[in-house]
């Protein structure tokens, strides 16, 4: 079964919101037109850190997809929110991330 993501917003905002397609089920993205310019809003569900190479690989792939989504959009601002599955002292969290 294919996973489906949804995004809820007020009907009055429908003319100002564009859903952004993502191949990653961990990412949901919308582009919101505002008075200050377009804003990209990303909801992220990062992989859990099990302290192994698979976790690190999934984390890096998800970071790369976040970066790719941001780079594809011509926006004034970016908001990234969600579950980052990290905390102080977790080794994946400590990796440098350049977006």
ZINORFEN-V920393 format. One record per residue. N is the residue number from 1. OMEGA is omega in whole degrees, -180 to 180 (none if undefined). NEAR is the number of other C-alpha atoms within 12 Angstrom. D_LAST is the distance of its C-alpha to the last C-alpha in whole Angstrom. Layout:
# ZINORFEN-V920393
n=N omega=OMEGA near=NEAR d_last=D_LAST
n=N omega=OMEGA near=NEAR d_last=D_LAST
This chain:
# ZINORFEN-V920393
n=1 omega=179 near=3 d_last=32
n=2 omega=179 near=7 d_last=29
n=3 omega=180 near=10 d_last=27
n=4 omega=174 near=14 d_last=26
n=5 omega=177 near=21 d_last=24
n=6 omega=178 near=17 d_last=25
n=7 omega=-180 near=21 d_last=24
n=8 omega=176 near=15 d_last=26
n=9 omega=-180 near=15 d_last=27
n=10 omega=179 near=10 d_last=30
n=11 omega=-179 near=10 d_last=32
n=12 omega=179 near=9 d_last=32
n=13 omega=-172 near=15 d_last=28
n=14 omega=180 near=16 d_last=28
n=15 omega=-176 near=14 d_last=29
n=16 omega=-175 near=20 d_last=25
n=17 omega=174 near=23 d_last=23
n=18 omega=176 near=22 d_last=22
n=19 omega=-180 near=25 d_last=21
n=20 omega=-180 near=26 d_last=18
n=21 omega=175 near=23 d_last=19
n=22 omega=177 near=25 d_last=17
n=23 omega=-178 near=19 d_last=19
n=24 omega=179 near=29 d_last=17
n=25 omega=179 near=21 d_last=20
n=26 omega=-176 near=31 d_last=17
n=27 omega=170 near=38 d_last=15
n=28 omega=-177 near=33 d_last=17
n=29 omega=173 near=38 d_last=16
n=30 omega=175 near=34 d_last=18
n=31 omega=-177 near=33 d_last=18
n=32 omega=176 near=29 d_last=20
n=33 omega=-179 near=22 d_last=22
n=34 omega=176 near=16 d_last=22
n=35 omega=-179 near=10 d_last=24
n=36 omega=-177 near=10 d_last=21
n=37 omega=-178 near=15 d_last=20
n=38 omega=179 near=21 d_last=18
n=39 omega=175 near=27 d_last=16
n=40 omega=179 near=33 d_last=13
n=41 omega=-180 near=30 d_last=14
n=42 omega=170 near=35 d_last=13
n=43 omega=-172 near=29 d_last=15
n=44 omega=171 near=29 d_last=14
n=45 omega=-176 near=25 d_last=17
n=46 omega=178 near=33 d_last=15
n=47 omega=175 near=29 d_last=18
n=48 omega=180 near=25 d_last=20
n=49 omega=176 near=24 d_last=21
n=50 omega=179 near=18 d_last=24
n=51 omega=175 near=18 d_last=23
n=52 omega=-177 near=15 d_last=24
n=53 omega=179 near=14 d_last=22
n=54 omega=179 near=15 d_last=22
n=55 omega=180 near=22 d_last=20
n=56 omega=180 near=23 d_last=17
n=57 omega=179 near=20 d_last=17
n=58 omega=179 near=23 d_last=17
n=59 omega=-179 near=34 d_last=14
n=60 omega=177 near=23 d_last=12
n=61 omega=180 near=21 d_last=13
n=62 omega=176 near=29 d_last=12
n=63 omega=178 near=31 d_last=8
n=64 omega=179 near=20 d_last=9
n=65 omega=175 near=27 d_last=10
n=66 omega=180 near=37 d_last=8
n=67 omega=-179 near=23 d_last=6
n=68 omega=178 near=22 d_last=9
n=69 omega=-180 near=31 d_last=10
n=70 omega=-177 near=29 d_last=8
n=71 omega=-180 near=17 d_last=9
n=72 omega=-174 near=16 d_last=12
n=73 omega=174 near=25 d_last=13
n=74 omega=-174 near=17 d_last=14
n=75 omega=178 near=21 d_last=14
n=76 omega=-177 near=19 d_last=14
n=77 omega=177 near=21 d_last=13
n=78 omega=174 near=25 d_last=10
n=79 omega=177 near=22 d_last=12
n=80 omega=-179 near=25 d_last=11
n=81 omega=176 near=19 d_last=14
n=82 omega=-180 near=18 d_last=16
n=83 omega=-177 near=16 d_last=18
n=84 omega=176 near=23 d_last=15
n=85 omega=-179 near=21 d_last=18
n=86 omega=178 near=22 d_last=18
n=87 omega=-178 near=13 d_last=20
n=88 omega=176 near=10 d_last=21
n=89 omega=178 near=11 d_last=22
n=90 omega=-170 near=18 d_last=20
n=91 omega=179 near=20 d_last=19
n=92 omega=179 near=29 d_last=16
n=93 omega=-174 near=24 d_last=15
n=94 omega=179 near=14 d_last=15
n=95 omega=177 near=15 d_last=13
n=96 omega=179 near=11 d_last=10
n=97 omega=179 near=15 d_last=6
n=98 omega=177 near=12 d_last=4
n=99 omega=none near=15 d_last=0
